[in-house]
Amino acid sequence: MAKIMSAQRALVVSSGMAALDVITRLLRPGDEVVTGDDLYGGTNRLLKYLSTNGGIIVHHVDTTQPEKVQEVLSSKTTMVLLETPTNPLIKIVDIGKIATAAHEANPACIVSVDNTMMSPLLLNPLDFGADVVYESGTKYLSGHHDLMAGVIAVNDLQLGERLYFPINASGCGLSPFDSWLLLRGVKTLKVRMEQQQSNTQRIAEFLESLGFKVRYPGLRSHPQYELHNSMARGAGAVLSFETGDTAISERIVESAKIWAISVSFGCVNSLISMPCRMSHASIDAKTRADRAFPEDLIRLCVGIEDVDDLIDDLQRAVCIMSLA
């Protein structure tokens, strides 16, 4: 795992959120964390808990704008938590620029990047100045949704020891059988991801041709297309799109047959969801509105099925919606 993540050391735990929990155990009351305003729902919940009960000060900003991050960075900034692409708005973060700014503000600041949306096949954040990279092994690394795992990788071996201690002390390390399943999944990562990306590109172009606003870094219409491609070796297999009407989005999701309704992603089968009704429902409506989070947003996590079947299913769902 360390080798494919371009790291000196890798640690494995029981889930992606367990990985983030281990990382945030480095924080102490009064520490300041800078993070995005478009976070995975579980990450948002954990940070909310830490700010409410642990005395951690959390600054949520638009991390796609380095100048906004710069405004809240200071010598008190202990950690910067980044996701790129963000989930589910598919916004791109300049890892290198933010890591440099964070380390200038506080040389001891730990820049941590959630790389789950890309996987180590497509992006290695440590190469761009991150101190820690973590992934939910439940997603692309597994590929089959038959295990839960989290992976943490570092180049600084002393930092690795600091992260290993709470894993050993709390007993959240990955079980032997799940470790075997994780390594099994990694063997087919390249084959799966290439097919999933190819399918996603076709589907993104199809949805855009229908007039929907599509968020996918493989499309030249994405405002950060160039930035993403300067860091990553592919666009991934998750996209989101807006219909302009929440009720229409609900009918499309309900009408799809091949696309299973689920909040996860990264497996070989295709999934569809409405984040505001599912994965991000724990974020209150006012906060979602403040962060310009579209209530009608549909997220697609594309699998390895025949792409024409997937497009036909979406076409049928859209037709049913238009007749309703």
C-alpha positions as a Markdown table, in Angstrom:
| # | Residue | x | y | z |
|---|---|---|---|---|
| 1 | Met | 0.0 | 0.0 | 0.0 |
| 2 | Ala | 2.8 | 2.4 | 0.8 |
| 3 | Lys | 4.4 | 1.9 | -2.6 |
| 4 | Ile | 1.2 | 2.7 | -4.6 |
| 5 | Met | 0.5 | 5.7 | -2.4 |
| 6 | Ser | 4.0 | 7.1 | -3.0 |
| 7 | Ala | 4.7 | 6.9 | 0.7 |
| 8 | Gln | 7.3 | 5.6 | 3.2 |
| 9 | Arg | 4.7 | 4.1 | 5.5 |
| 10 | Ala | 1.1 | 3.0 | 5.3 |
| 11 | Leu | -1.3 | 2.1 | 8.1 |
| 12 | Val | -4.6 | 0.3 | 7.8 |
| 13 | Val | -7.6 | 0.6 | 10.0 |
| 14 | Ser | -11.2 | -0.5 | 10.1 |
| 15 | Ser | -12.8 | 2.2 | 7.9 |
| 16 | Gly | -12.2 | 5.5 | 6.1 |
| 17 | Met | -13.8 | 7.4 | 9.0 |
| 18 | Ala | -11.6 | 5.4 | 11.5 |
| 19 | Ala | -8.6 | 6.7 | 9.5 |
| 20 | Leu | -9.8 | 10.3 | 9.8 |
| 21 | Asp | -10.5 | 9.7 | 13.5 |
| 22 | Val | -6.9 | 8.5 | 14.0 |
| 23 | Ile | -5.6 | 11.6 | 12.2 |
| 24 | Thr | -7.7 | 14.0 | 14.3 |
| 25 | Arg | -6.5 | 12.4 | 17.5 |
| 26 | Leu | -3.3 | 14.5 | 16.9 |
| 27 | Leu | -5.4 | 17.6 | 17.7 |
| 28 | Arg | -5.6 | 19.2 | 21.1 |
| 29 | Pro | -8.2 | 21.7 | 22.6 |
| 30 | Gly | -7.7 | 25.1 | 21.1 |
| 31 | Asp | -6.1 | 23.8 | 17.9 |
| 32 | Glu | -7.4 | 25.3 | 14.7 |
| 33 | Val | -8.4 | 23.3 | 11.6 |
| 34 | Val | -9.0 | 24.7 | 8.1 |
| 35 | Thr | -11.1 | 22.6 | 5.8 |
| 36 | Gly | -13.6 | 22.9 | 3.0 |
| 37 | Asp | -17.2 | 23.9 | 2.8 |
| 38 | Asp | -18.1 | 20.8 | 0.6 |
| 39 | Leu | -17.1 | 17.9 | 2.7 |
| 40 | Tyr | -18.1 | 14.2 | 2.8 |
| 41 | Gly | -21.0 | 14.0 | 5.3 |
| 42 | Gly | -19.1 | 11.8 | 7.7 |
| 43 | Thr | -16.2 | 14.2 | 7.8 |
| 44 | Asn | -18.5 | 17.1 | 8.5 |
| 45 | Arg | -20.1 | 15.2 | 11.4 |
| 46 | Leu | -16.8 | 14.3 | 13.0 |
| 47 | Leu | -15.5 | 17.9 | 12.8 |
| 48 | Lys | -18.8 | 19.2 | 14.2 |
| 49 | Tyr | -18.4 | 16.8 | 17.1 |
| 50 | Leu | -14.8 | 17.8 | 17.7 |
| 51 | Ser | -15.7 | 21.5 | 17.6 |
| 52 | Thr | -18.6 | 21.0 | 20.0 |
| 53 | Asn | -17.1 | 18.6 | 22.4 |
| 54 | Gly | -13.3 | 18.7 | 21.9 |
| 55 | Gly | -12.6 | 22.4 | 21.9 |
| 56 | Ile | -11.3 | 22.3 | 18.3 |
| 57 | Ile | -11.8 | 25.4 | 16.2 |
| 58 | Val | -12.9 | 24.6 | 12.7 |
| 59 | His | -12.8 | 27.0 | 9.8 |
| 60 | His | -14.9 | 26.0 | 6.7 |
| 61 | Val | -13.9 | 27.9 | 3.6 |
| 62 | Asp | -14.0 | 27.4 | -0.2 |
| 63 | Thr | -10.8 | 25.5 | -0.6 |
| 64 | Thr | -10.9 | 25.9 | -4.4 |
| 65 | Gln | -9.9 | 29.5 | -3.8 |
| 66 | Pro | -6.4 | 29.5 | -2.1 |
| 67 | Glu | -6.8 | 33.1 | -1.2 |
| 68 | Lys | -9.8 | 32.2 | 1.0 |
| 69 | Val | -7.7 | 29.6 | 2.7 |
| 70 | Gln | -4.9 | 32.1 | 3.2 |
| 71 | Glu | -7.2 | 34.4 | 5.0 |
| 72 | Val | -7.8 | 31.9 | 7.8 |
| 73 | Leu | -4.3 | 30.4 | 8.0 |
| 74 | Ser | -2.2 | 31.4 | 11.0 |
| 75 | Ser | 0.4 | 30.2 | 13.4 |
| 76 | Lys | -2.5 | 28.5 | 15.3 |
| 77 | Thr | -3.4 | 26.4 | 12.3 |
| 78 | Thr | -2.6 | 22.9 | 13.4 |
| 79 | Met | -4.2 | 21.0 | 10.6 |
| 80 | Val | -5.6 | 21.5 | 7.1 |
| 81 | Leu | -8.0 | 18.9 | 5.8 |
| 82 | Leu | -8.6 | 18.7 | 2.1 |
| 83 | Glu | -10.7 | 16.7 | -0.4 |
| 84 | Thr | -10.2 | 16.8 | -4.1 |
| 85 | Pro | -12.4 | 16.4 | -6.1 |
| 86 | Thr | -14.8 | 17.3 | -3.4 |
| 87 | Asn | -17.8 | 15.1 | -2.8 |
| 88 | Pro | -20.4 | 15.7 | -4.3 |
| 89 | Leu | -19.8 | 19.1 | -5.9 |
| 90 | Ile | -16.7 | 17.8 | -7.7 |
| 91 | Lys | -14.6 | 21.0 | -7.0 |
| 92 | Ile | -10.9 | 20.8 | -7.4 |
| 93 | Val | -8.4 | 21.9 | -4.8 |
| 94 | Asp | -4.8 | 23.0 | -5.5 |
| 95 | Ile | -3.0 | 20.8 | -3.1 |
| 96 | Gly | 0.5 | 22.2 | -3.7 |
| 97 | Lys | -0.5 | 25.8 | -3.3 |
| 98 | Ile | -2.5 | 25.3 | -0.1 |
| 99 | Ala | 0.2 | 23.0 | 1.4 |
| 100 | Thr | 2.9 | 25.6 | 0.8 |
| 101 | Ala | 0.7 | 28.3 | 2.3 |
| 102 | Ala | -0.1 | 26.2 | 5.4 |
| 103 | His | 3.5 | 25.3 | 6.1 |
| 104 | Glu | 4.5 | 28.9 | 5.7 |
| 105 | Ala | 1.9 | 29.9 | 8.3 |
| 106 | Asn | 2.9 | 27.1 | 10.6 |
| 107 | Pro | 5.8 | 24.8 | 9.7 |
| 108 | Ala | 4.3 | 22.2 | 12.1 |
| 109 | Cys | 0.9 | 22.3 | 10.4 |
| 110 | Ile | -0.3 | 18.9 | 9.2 |
| 111 | Val | -1.8 | 18.9 | 5.7 |
| 112 | Ser | -4.0 | 15.9 | 5.3 |
| 113 | Val | -5.8 | 14.9 | 2.1 |
| 114 | Asp | -8.7 | 12.6 | 1.6 |
| 115 | Asn | -7.9 | 10.8 | -1.7 |
| 116 | Thr | -10.8 | 8.4 | -1.8 |
| 117 | Met | -12.4 | 10.0 | -4.8 |
| 118 | Met | -9.3 | 9.5 | -6.9 |
| 119 | Ser | -7.5 | 6.4 | -5.5 |
| 120 | Pro | -3.7 | 6.2 | -5.6 |
| 121 | Leu | -3.9 | 5.0 | -9.2 |
| 122 | Leu | -4.9 | 8.5 | -10.3 |
| 123 | Leu | -3.5 | 10.9 | -7.7 |
| 124 | Asn | -0.7 | 10.9 | -5.1 |
| 125 | Pro | -1.2 | 14.0 | -2.8 |
| 126 | Leu | 2.1 | 13.4 | -0.9 |
| 127 | Asp | 3.9 | 14.3 | -4.2 |
| 128 | Phe | 2.3 | 17.8 | -4.0 |
| 129 | Gly | 3.3 | 18.6 | -0.4 |
| 130 | Ala | 0.7 | 16.9 | 1.7 |
| 131 | Asp | 1.9 | 15.4 | 5.0 |
| 132 | Val | -0.8 | 12.7 | 5.3 |
| 133 | Val | -3.0 | 11.1 | 2.7 |
| 134 | Tyr | -5.9 | 8.8 | 3.7 |
| 135 | Glu | -8.5 | 6.8 | 1.8 |
| 136 | Ser | -11.6 | 4.8 | 2.4 |
| 137 | Gly | -10.4 | 1.3 | 1.3 |
| 138 | Thr | -14.1 | 0.4 | 1.2 |
| 139 | Lys | -14.4 | 2.3 | -2.1 |
| 140 | Tyr | -12.0 | 1.9 | -5.1 |
| 141 | Leu | -9.3 | 0.0 | -3.3 |
| 142 | Ser | -11.8 | -2.8 | -2.5 |
| 143 | Gly | -14.0 | -2.4 | -5.6 |
| 144 | His | -16.6 | -4.9 | -4.4 |
| 145 | His | -18.1 | -3.4 | -1.3 |
| 146 | Asp | -17.4 | -6.6 | 0.7 |
| 147 | Leu | -15.2 | -5.0 | 3.3 |
| 148 | Met | -14.7 | -1.8 | 5.2 |
| 149 | Ala | -11.2 | -0.4 | 5.5 |
| 150 | Gly | -9.2 | 2.8 | 5.8 |
| 151 | Val | -5.6 | 3.5 | 4.8 |
| 152 | Ile | -3.3 | 6.2 | 6.0 |
| 153 | Ala | 0.0 | 7.0 | 4.3 |
| 154 | Val | 2.9 | 9.3 | 5.3 |
| 155 | Asn | 6.5 | 10.0 | 4.3 |
| 156 | Asp | 7.6 | 11.4 | 7.7 |
| 157 | Leu | 8.3 | 8.2 | 9.7 |
| 158 | Gln | 8.0 | 10.1 | 13.0 |
| 159 | Leu | 4.6 | 11.3 | 12.1 |
| 160 | Gly | 3.8 | 7.7 | 11.2 |
| 161 | Glu | 4.7 | 6.6 | 14.7 |
| 162 | Arg | 2.4 | 9.3 | 16.1 |
| 163 | Leu | -0.4 | 7.9 | 14.0 |
| 164 | Tyr | 0.3 | 4.3 | 14.8 |
| 165 | Phe | 0.1 | 4.8 | 18.6 |
| 166 | Pro | -3.7 | 5.5 | 18.7 |
| 167 | Ile | -4.3 | 2.6 | 16.3 |
| 168 | Asn | -2.5 | 0.2 | 18.5 |
| 169 | Ala | -4.0 | 1.7 | 21.7 |
| 170 | Ser | -7.6 | 1.6 | 20.5 |
| 171 | Gly | -7.5 | -1.6 | 18.6 |
| 172 | Cys | -8.9 | -0.1 | 15.4 |
| 173 | Gly | -6.4 | -1.8 | 13.1 |
| 174 | Leu | -7.7 | -3.8 | 10.1 |
| 175 | Ser | -8.5 | -7.5 | 10.7 |
| 176 | Pro | -6.3 | -10.1 | 8.9 |
| 177 | Phe | -9.1 | -11.3 | 6.6 |
| 178 | Asp | -10.1 | -7.8 | 5.6 |
| 179 | Ser | -6.4 | -7.0 | 5.0 |
| 180 | Trp | -6.4 | -10.0 | 2.6 |
| 181 | Leu | -9.6 | -8.7 | 0.9 |
| 182 | Leu | -8.0 | -5.2 | 0.5 |
| 183 | Leu | -4.9 | -6.6 | -1.2 |
| 184 | Arg | -7.1 | -8.7 | -3.4 |
| 185 | Gly | -9.0 | -5.6 | -4.5 |
| 186 | Val | -5.9 | -3.6 | -5.2 |
| 187 | Lys | -4.8 | -6.2 | -7.8 |
| 188 | Thr | -7.7 | -5.3 | -10.0 |
| 189 | Leu | -7.8 | -1.5 | -9.3 |
| 190 | Lys | -6.3 | -0.5 | -12.6 |
| 191 | Val | -8.6 | -2.7 | -14.7 |
| 192 | Arg | -11.7 | -1.5 | -12.9 |
| 193 | Met | -10.8 | 2.1 | -12.8 |
| 194 | Glu | -10.0 | 2.3 | -16.5 |
| 195 | Gln | -13.4 | 0.9 | -17.4 |
| 196 | Gln | -15.2 | 3.0 | -14.9 |
| 197 | Gln | -13.5 | 6.2 | -16.1 |
| 198 | Ser | -14.3 | 5.4 | -19.7 |
| 199 | Asn | -17.9 | 4.8 | -18.8 |
| 200 | Thr | -18.1 | 8.0 | -16.8 |
| 201 | Gln | -16.7 | 10.1 | -19.6 |
| 202 | Arg | -19.4 | 8.8 | -22.0 |
| 203 | Ile | -22.2 | 9.4 | -19.5 |
| 204 | Ala | -21.0 | 12.9 | -18.6 |
| 205 | Glu | -21.0 | 13.9 | -22.2 |
| 206 | Phe | -24.4 | 12.3 | -22.7 |
| 207 | Leu | -25.9 | 14.2 | -19.7 |
| 208 | Glu | -24.3 | 17.5 | -20.9 |
| 209 | Ser | -25.8 | 17.0 | -24.3 |
| 210 | Leu | -29.3 | 16.9 | -22.7 |
| 211 | Gly | -28.7 | 20.3 | -21.2 |
| 212 | Phe | -28.0 | 19.4 | -17.6 |
| 213 | Lys | -25.3 | 21.1 | -15.6 |
| 214 | Val | -22.7 | 18.4 | -15.2 |
| 215 | Arg | -19.8 | 18.4 | -12.7 |
| 216 | Tyr | -17.0 | 16.2 | -13.9 |
| 217 | Pro | -13.3 | 17.1 | -14.3 |
| 218 | Gly | -13.1 | 15.0 | -17.5 |
| 219 | Leu | -15.2 | 17.6 | -19.2 |
| 220 | Arg | -13.5 | 20.7 | -20.6 |
| 221 | Ser | -16.6 | 22.7 | -19.4 |
| 222 | His | -15.4 | 22.0 | -15.8 |
| 223 | Pro | -14.0 | 25.4 | -14.5 |
| 224 | Gln | -11.0 | 23.6 | -13.0 |
| 225 | Tyr | -10.3 | 21.2 | -15.8 |
| 226 | Glu | -6.7 | 22.3 | -16.3 |
| 227 | Leu | -5.9 | 22.4 | -12.5 |
| 228 | His | -7.2 | 18.8 | -12.1 |
| 229 | Asn | -5.2 | 17.5 | -15.0 |
| 230 | Ser | -2.1 | 19.1 | -13.7 |
| 231 | Met | -2.3 | 16.9 | -10.6 |
| 232 | Ala | -4.2 | 13.8 | -11.5 |
| 233 | Arg | -3.8 | 11.0 | -14.1 |
| 234 | Gly | -7.5 | 10.7 | -14.7 |
| 235 | Ala | -10.9 | 12.2 | -13.9 |
| 236 | Gly | -12.3 | 9.4 | -11.7 |
| 237 | Ala | -15.7 | 7.7 | -11.9 |
| 238 | Val | -18.0 | 10.0 | -9.9 |
| 239 | Leu | -20.0 | 12.9 | -11.4 |
| 240 | Ser | -22.9 | 15.0 | -10.3 |
| 241 | Phe | -25.5 | 16.9 | -12.2 |
| 242 | Glu | -28.3 | 19.3 | -11.7 |
| 243 | Thr | -31.8 | 19.1 | -13.2 |
| 244 | Gly | -33.1 | 22.5 | -12.0 |
| 245 | Asp | -35.9 | 20.9 | -10.0 |
| 246 | Thr | -35.8 | 18.8 | -6.8 |
| 247 | Ala | -38.9 | 16.9 | -7.7 |
| 248 | Ile | -37.5 | 16.0 | -11.2 |
| 249 | Ser | -34.3 | 14.8 | -9.6 |
| 250 | Glu | -36.2 | 12.6 | -7.2 |
| 251 | Arg | -38.2 | 11.0 | -10.1 |
| 252 | Ile | -35.0 | 10.3 | -12.1 |
| 253 | Val | -33.4 | 8.6 | -9.1 |
| 254 | Glu | -36.5 | 6.6 | -8.4 |
| 255 | Ser | -37.0 | 5.6 | -12.0 |
| 256 | Ala | -33.5 | 4.2 | -12.7 |
| 257 | Lys | -33.3 | 0.4 | -12.8 |
| 258 | Ile | -29.7 | -0.5 | -13.4 |
| 259 | Trp | -28.4 | 2.2 | -11.1 |
| 260 | Ala | -28.8 | 1.1 | -7.5 |
| 261 | Ile | -29.8 | 3.8 | -5.0 |
| 262 | Ser | -26.9 | 4.0 | -2.5 |
| 263 | Val | -24.7 | 6.6 | -0.8 |
| 264 | Ser | -21.4 | 4.8 | -1.4 |
| 265 | Phe | -19.2 | 4.7 | -4.5 |
| 266 | Gly | -16.1 | 2.9 | -5.9 |
| 267 | Cys | -17.6 | -0.6 | -6.5 |
| 268 | Val | -18.0 | -2.4 | -9.8 |
| 269 | Asn | -21.8 | -1.7 | -10.0 |
| 270 | Ser | -23.3 | 1.7 | -10.7 |
| 271 | Leu | -25.0 | 3.8 | -8.0 |
| 272 | Ile | -27.2 | 6.8 | -8.0 |
| 273 | Ser | -28.2 | 9.1 | -5.1 |
| 274 | Met | -29.4 | 12.6 | -4.1 |
| 275 | Pro | -26.9 | 13.8 | -1.6 |
| 276 | Cys | -29.2 | 16.3 | 0.1 |
| 277 | Arg | -31.6 | 13.5 | 0.8 |
| 278 | Met | -29.0 | 10.9 | 1.7 |
| 279 | Ser | -25.3 | 11.3 | 2.4 |
| 280 | His | -25.4 | 15.0 | 3.3 |
| 281 | Ala | -28.8 | 15.1 | 4.9 |
| 282 | Ser | -27.1 | 15.5 | 8.3 |
| 283 | Ile | -26.0 | 18.9 | 7.2 |
| 284 | Asp | -28.9 | 21.3 | 8.0 |
| 285 | Ala | -30.7 | 23.0 | 5.1 |
| 286 | Lys | -29.5 | 26.5 | 6.1 |
| 287 | Thr | -25.8 | 25.4 | 6.1 |
| 288 | Arg | -26.3 | 23.7 | 2.7 |
| 289 | Ala | -27.9 | 26.9 | 1.3 |
| 290 | Asp | -25.0 | 29.0 | 2.8 |
| 291 | Arg | -22.5 | 26.7 | 1.0 |
| 292 | Ala | -24.5 | 26.9 | -2.3 |
| 293 | Phe | -25.3 | 23.2 | -2.2 |
| 294 | Pro | -27.9 | 22.5 | -4.9 |
| 295 | Glu | -30.9 | 20.6 | -3.4 |
| 296 | Asp | -31.6 | 19.0 | -6.8 |
| 297 | Leu | -28.1 | 17.6 | -7.2 |
| 298 | Ile | -27.9 | 13.9 | -8.4 |
| 299 | Arg | -24.6 | 12.0 | -7.9 |
| 300 | Leu | -23.7 | 9.1 | -10.1 |
| 301 | Cys | -21.0 | 6.6 | -9.2 |
| 302 | Val | -20.2 | 4.7 | -12.3 |
| 303 | Gly | -19.4 | 1.0 | -12.4 |
| 304 | Ile | -18.1 | -1.4 | -15.1 |
| 305 | Glu | -21.4 | -2.4 | -16.7 |
| 306 | Asp | -22.0 | -1.9 | -20.4 |
| 307 | Val | -22.0 | 1.9 | -20.9 |
| 308 | Asp | -24.8 | 1.8 | -23.5 |
| 309 | Asp | -27.0 | 0.0 | -21.0 |
| 310 | Leu | -26.2 | 2.6 | -18.4 |
| 311 | Ile | -27.0 | 5.5 | -20.8 |
| 312 | Asp | -30.2 | 3.8 | -21.9 |
| 313 | Asp | -31.4 | 3.4 | -18.3 |
| 314 | Leu | -30.7 | 7.1 | -17.7 |
| 315 | Gln | -32.4 | 8.1 | -20.9 |
| 316 | Arg | -35.5 | 6.0 | -19.9 |
| 317 | Ala | -35.5 | 7.6 | -16.4 |
| 318 | Val | -35.4 | 11.1 | -18.0 |
| 319 | Cys | -38.2 | 10.2 | -20.4 |
| 320 | Ile | -40.4 | 9.0 | -17.5 |
| 321 | Met | -39.7 | 12.2 | -15.6 |
| 322 | Ser | -40.7 | 14.3 | -18.7 |
| 323 | Leu | -44.0 | 12.4 | -19.0 |
| 324 | Ala | -44.8 | 12.7 | -15.3 |
